[in-house]
Amino acid sequence: MAVVHCFGAGLVGSFVARTLADRGHEVHVHDLDPYNGKIVGHANITIHEGDALETDLDDFGHVDIVVNMLPGDIGHALTTNLAEEGGFPTVDLSFSEHTPDRDDQKARDWGGRILWDVGIAPGLSNMLLAEAYRVMGPLKRAEVRVGGNPTGPTGGWNYMAPFSPRDVIAEYTRPARVVRGGEEVTLPALSERHTIDVPERGEMEAFLTDGLRSVLNSIPAVDMSEYTVRWPGHIQKFIDERDAGSLDEEELLHEWWFNPKTPEFTWLEVVAEDHEGKVMRWEVSDYGGDDGSSMARTTGLVTVGCVEAWLNDPGMFPPGVHAPESLSTPVVREIIEMMRANRVEITGPEIGYSNG
């Protein structure tokens, strides 16, 4: 049994903490308001209420690994602190414009070890693109489409946020870094809108967002894009209110709040094509369950898989900041097998068995 300190008790953070506790680990959860999550009274979970940035892990004695699931810039600040402190292997699920790789030298200097972007996308999507590159070599085209949505249009925004609504808003406003003609370029967020057919759900809409991050530099491709998927009408409503100056962030936080009684699903598609026209395609889908929402499950199971892989192999990473595509093929295969064992549907080429 390992001692795991989890920061963040939101929808995803609570799921990860409960899952790790159910798998026999001693889990400590740190959050300003930890009692919103479904962790109160859970066996093997100890709750610590307080500011994560003021928490000194040295006060807790032995710590095997840290999991950062705080939102936005708060999460980034914690990861930066952990890079400086060293000594605590850190699995980082926080999602900020400022990526942890810029702390790589600091982590090397102080002995910090960080694995970042360990969700479904970025995260699993990076691992699948890395598999495509391993099998096919440099890619002609790489595309990621992902979204967590109600199972059908609900009226109004046709949406509820399965993680921090502020992070969703940031996705809609941050320019998208993509690859065009083999070069990294920046395009307006929400551009390149197009309709797609999502299996079992029908016509939905996809648009550019800034989710490629580390694969911009690690996976050679002529063209590479990441798109967020929503029901038709959602993003046009956002654009119209933004352009009219009537967009109220506090109101959006209320209108997009996650309702666990509303049926919802998460869907991911990763497509890679080589220069000879060979295509590798994966599809991931989940409809949630009693243990958590679909986004909490798909994201959180990737996180749990990364945590346990590192616990099983403490020397898995040297000091520094490491992206999910740097995980070994056997580890990626184990993560996918664990997700399937937890009823997440994953189709596509099996990992590690293709030789091109």
C-alpha angles and dihedrals in degrees: 000000000000129000108239126184113203122194114203129038102202125123093293097033093053091049093051093047093049093046093050090047091049088052090059104264127134103243129196117191122202121193141136088238107017095160094077090073127075095255103096111119093004114148115252093016123112116190123218116189114205150077110315092210090059095048116112109204090196086073091067100059116220116028121177100185142349127221118200113203100154118130129257122320093357089061092047091051091053092050090050089052091049091050088057095044095051121186096082118089103223129205105198122204096160114121118212137149086245106071123210094236089082086068092056097109091044090053091048091050094049099035095250118156118200133175109193141192093028100164133097096279114032092026116036089032089059091051092051093048088050089053090051090051091048091053102035106022122224111010131231093201135012122179133176122191120182141161145156110214145149110279089250140006110295101186126253107041094355085220148087124191114249090194136019107335089212090060090051091053089049089054089055095050105036114093113250119244110211139156121253122173091353094303130103111245134172121234131180114275114253092028127127090045114185139159122249135183111241113200113254091002106061129211117012134160130247130196138174120276133169100259105119095081110145097019089064086079104023102052116056110223139153092219127014129171142168120207132188116221124220139158114274113274097028100096094037088056089052092049093047094051092043093051092045090052091238097113109123113191095199090051091050090053087059098040094047096044113135115256110199090201093063113089110242143167143198121222130186129183123186117186125182127179127187128213092268094055098258111145131203116192132181129187126195124188137169136170100200127245145208088295095058150310120302092255092047090050099045095041095038096048090055088051093048090048091054092047094051094044089056093045089052091049109029090181093055092116133026121219111301141066116297131193123221093250088066091069114110122257093248091053092050090049090051091050092052092046091051091050091051090048086057092054098261108144113229122173131178140071114344113251118253098004100087118088099183 
